[in-house]
Amino acid sequence: MLENPKRYTITAALPYTNGPIHIGHLAGVYVPSDIYSRYLRLQGKDVAFICGSDEHGVAISMKAKKEGISPQEVIDKYDAIIRKSFIDFGISFDNYSRTSSKIHHDTAQEFFRKLYDNDDFIEEVTEQLYDAKADQFLADRFVVGTCPKCGNDEAYGDQCEKCGSTLNATDLINPKSTITGEIPVLKKTKHWFLPLDRYQDFLQKWILVDHAKDWKVNVLGQVKSWLDDGLKPRAVTRDLDWGIDVPVEGAEGKKLYVWFDAPIGYISATKEWATREGKNWEDYWKDSGTKLVHFIGKDNIVFHCIIFPAMLKAEGSYILPDNVPANEFLNLEGNKLSTSKNWAVWLHEYLIDFPGKQDVLRYALTANAPETKDNDFTWKDFQARNNNELAAVFGNFINRVVVLTNKYYDGIVPSPNDFNEVDERTLAELKAYPAVISSSIERYRFREAQVELMNVARLGNKYLADEEPWKMVKTDPERVKTQMYVALQIAAALAILSEPFLPFSSKKLATILNITTNNWNLEFEDWNLTKAGHKIGDAEILFAQIEDSEIQKQIEKLEATKTANMEEISAFAKTSPQKPTATFEDFLKLDLRVGTIVEAEKMPKANKLLVLKVDTGMDVRTIVSGIAEHFSPEEVIGKRVTILANLAPRVLRGVESEGMILMTNLPDGKLVFVNPDTSPSFSTGCNIVENGSTIS
């Protein structure tokens, strides 16, 4: 960990411009990175907070074909929505760029060319699927076919979304082009690969040894899994018609792979910002005194901890990230966020439905931040966080202080008399909070830091409740002057300390108190807070109560989404053809047994797979099951399950699986175990989950 850096380069994962921003993006990346950047600025640090729209790749092309518009129209549409949402929500990027910009194309091509000239790539000719009618090679997502693992007829060329298996397009049975419907042929094509295996030893030491104590456990665990499996060369070019041209002879019609060009977007966005601000961009990427921090979600760990550092190492002149504090995922009302199923709270819609309540969402998301494990957002909790914490604790304290100051002293801060023991203890505790909150923020524990911020408000409430100046004013008005002076110092401290977390409320409170909030570091006496004789303004409500009716509207919106998804599932069930009839003799071959899951762990490098140990009474066997997106390992241990015991074993990712687990779907699509203890009131049919495959 870099001590006393000269400057900070803070990057937030580039959002993909095929859809708007939702609360999962905010909780995982943009709110924590904004808290960190705002805090550093209050510390007087030199900060470049960088982000931008990720506008290349096959998903953009697919979105364009689906909507019947050009890729440029797609990215322009969503860049505008995303950009406005970030501005309105108060995410304080120093620069928000676009990977479609000329400066990015130039930067990415220059980066590729340097590695190419240094012989850092491997050039290979491989066979890929080609659509002769469309006269183009097919990217993974432009090919569908039958999954060789589970028989799903609608598997994509990179993954089967039914069983979770990772595939190559050439693995598909009966593949066809989604562009023309034609059966593709194999055709040779040349591509360039980054030999990640050359950087295996370097990455092993740099991350697992040098950063073993300061990087998050979830990040280290995923990196170790990749390294243990052995790194392999990875293609950096593709045959596409949308993206950045590969800048070498013989690469006509080829584009840079989006995973290669996207992280370079941080560099090009910094260049763009530095040019505008009259700074030297290289100071922020090539000076050893600069601290580079990447804020990402867990699905981006491999790109930011293995691939991008390998690229930077190969180039030779760049610094490496000091930390990559990746977060886990945020769920919504107990279910995984899904953009395709519209199971999300979209930021641009929230800003319309809850005008002026940006800080409430920031607060609720930080309180439930998935810093070490997946967490859940519910509308009821959102309401409770506002009403019971922001309004009842923070807002109530500020309101009482401002109202009483205006009532007793016409808004003039009184001169304190001698402090008693309670006053001195309260002020001493207040003076300690900036360092306490700093410590949490600098260790990327933003949820913990926000709790300490609220403890400052609780300190103020307790002080007023214990001192009762509204009673004391009748018997000892001189004592009340000291009480109100102390309370006003706490209020002013809240205005400063809350700025990284609640920037809109901090600004409003600073206006009420008529103070500036631009410095975190000064000693308490020099804060330029509410000194005697200072004039404050009138009271305003910082946090209004959120009514049940407002929350009910949001719940009903989600229920409507759930109903629509159920209808889609039902329609699919009606149109899905019945499989061939099984005879009674076929059924008698099945050995169904009840067992108990005694151990469970995630399959390395497989987001959808759990490796289970099931005690059947006759043995303890291993079953690999594609249920990791529905259940954590801790949730399933102790569960009684029904298994198909006499299935021939299959090897998946090096693990032999010895059976199937029976599951069923509830009407809302939730996957549940079929077991002898409980049964759902309604299902959409029984499934068997085996080797990561769900078989209806």
Summary of the structure (lengths in Angstrom):
residues: 696
radius of gyration: 28.8
end to end distance: 50.8
largest distance: 95.1
contacts: 2313
relative contact order: 0.10
helix: 44%
strand: 20%
